[in-house]
Amino acid sequence: MKKYMQLALDEAELAFREGEVPVGAVITKDDKVIARAHNLREQSGDPTAHAEVLALREAARKLGGWRLSGTQLYVTIEPCPMCAGAMVLARIDALIYGAGDLKWGAVESIFNIPNHPRLNHRIDIAGGVSATECQAVMQQFFARRRSGVIS
């Protein structure tokens, strides 16, 4: 688990250097990385260009279809409602995330979209993996933004 979360953290660091909110995601299948991405909303001007959505798109291209059964998604921050919904629709098996998100978290903090009883797919959840490191990247980014170093 930790090695894939480290890869997601590497993606978050790329986002940080590019002036994007530092969230990184990695998707695995059969213990192999099949997709990795980081936030690109600012660069692309696309409100859906979250790390998770971009990784899901790449995984679907590589696997040749939208059903991503048998996959695990590692992400540095608890997914938002859009990303949590996309994961359910993609039918991923497991979500492993780093730090919780008390503002936007749609997995455990505010909502529980991946395991909502009215939806037809359930996702295994493991939160708090490398949470300290994941949270630190976010805190550094927003501290720099508040100080005017990052616009």
Helices and strands as residue ranges (DSSP letters): H 2-17, E 24-29, E 32-38, H 41-44, H 51-63, E 71-77, H 81-90, E 94-99, G 113-115, E 124-126, H 131-147
